[in-house]
Amino acid sequence: MMTVIGGCYREFCLRPEWNQLFGSGVRAAAAVATLLPSPSRLVTRAAERERRTLSFLAETYGFDLDISSRPCPVEFQYDHPLTPPRLYPDRRDIGPVPPIEVDADCVLAFSFMEGAYRAAARRLVYDPQAGRRAIPPSQAGVRSPHLAIVANLGEARTMAILLGGDVSVVGHPATEVGRFLLAREGAEVVVIKNGVEGATVVTAGRTQLVPSFITPTVFPIGSGDIFSAVFAALWGEQKADPFDAARLASAATAHYCHTRTLPLPLDLARLAGEYEAGNAGTRGTADRPLVYLAGPFWTLPQVWLLNESRRCLEGQDLAVFSPLHEVGLLATNPTAEQVKEVAQADLSGLNRADAVFALLDGLDPGTLFEVGYARSRGTPVVGLAEAVPQSALTMYEGSGCFITPDFTTAVYRAGWEARRK
Amino acid sequence: MAGSSGGGHISHGRPTGVGVLGDQPGGPVGGDPCAALIFVTVLQSPRPVAVAALAAGEHLEVRQDSGSLSLLAFTTGGQIVGAVVPPDIDTLADCLAAGRRFVATVLRVSGGAVEVRVQAG
């Protein structure tokens, strides 16, 4: 039986609409219900008034519960999944919680927002799930003779710094950071996730990149939980090869990001095969692809969305050409020469772009021109259209633009389109 | 507000309502907490055969699984489509126990997933 140690938190998101009591612990325990012969055991903390919902979730998905108390519920609020979440209440106001001690055969250990724990296991998968607060397993109170570390690149770099890695190590790509953690923590395997770039699996004798898979929609809240849950079920509980486990974990993550349904399908190998057959492939990371950010910038909401888009696209390791930021505004009563200069500077950016990210709400004339220009050159276009009538989308959809009402899906898609071979 | 965690929250006004009792500005509709319970969710543990026959706009009935806490969505023919996981079980379970009927309207079927809006029928 696999034991999952992890949080139970309310997740609330404005776009897309999402309001569930999940958190890493609950989501992971729910995810693997079909993959293991016996129900997993979730060791978590919950407030008194959350227990009924938690019991409901355990029965619906099929896992056992071991609940410690905490003084109040804890909630993560997102405007959209790519915003840093707001935590309620503040971490300092959650109050004291009783300690948790686990000794089990196979453990998947996440971090809690509230309080620490100690865990010992014969096989243990550690996922800090803590961003810049990530701490390495040796400092987190977990120990195992067969240890795997699963973390995103930022967390892996944070842990490497805490372990004394110098800038020359932590500034290197995932492979170097993974090797450093492997050696310093005595781990058998380190998996470093890096968004659309995929995951780098590092063992003592081999390093391999496992791709992420392109999906029609992307809901990334909790996607890391799914990856770790499947990896732990396969490598930890079933002692599978770590590279096979990571491949199937990546497919399961894609499935969840697209469907938001749990538990996961039983036949992950078939799922992975389907995703691999449908993946057109993406370029490596030697060059940073350029995305042209097309959108109006006349009102505060428009400028906010433009800035948010730029931040999120850069977060996908993309270079962004934004006319507002790169070229600037036209002067009041511009001369013909000034108008030409601005237009030529924008077109120069478009000519160099690997993809266009277009904010279509409001159907701004400049944006529509940029989309048409890009498509005439064969440049991929990803359009965000939350409130555009279907009848106005004919030329975009008909000319091969990828149009979506979901901001996060659009950002991920732009990353994939810009990296297509 | 939804998932209230002991105060200090921002109140989100949400016209379509994914939340639970008291989420909407002005509070429950006519003081009826069951009528105010409207949320959008994706059916869990979807049954592929039943999902394949579904289309947007269809209505499913939400019922408690016999002898269990789980909530299931059924077609008019009595076929299970998947499990309903509300934002907060308390209000929905109490309303169902009081004999109120809830309907899940299919909003979208994509990649084997079914997005529904659940409200009192």
Interface residues (C-beta under 8 A of the other chain):
Chain A: R10 F12 L14 E17 W18 N19 Q20 L21 R52 T53 S55 F56 L57 E59 T60 Y61 P71 C72 P73 V74 E75 Q77 R86 Y88 P89 D90 D93 T215 P216 T217 H258 T259 R260 T261 L262 P263
Chain B: A2 G3 S4 S5 G6 G7 G8 H9 I10 H12 R14 T16 V18 G19 V20 F39 V40 T41 V42 L43 Q44 S45 P46 S68 L69 S70 L71 G82 A83 V85 P87 D88 I89 D90 A93 S110 G111 G112 A113
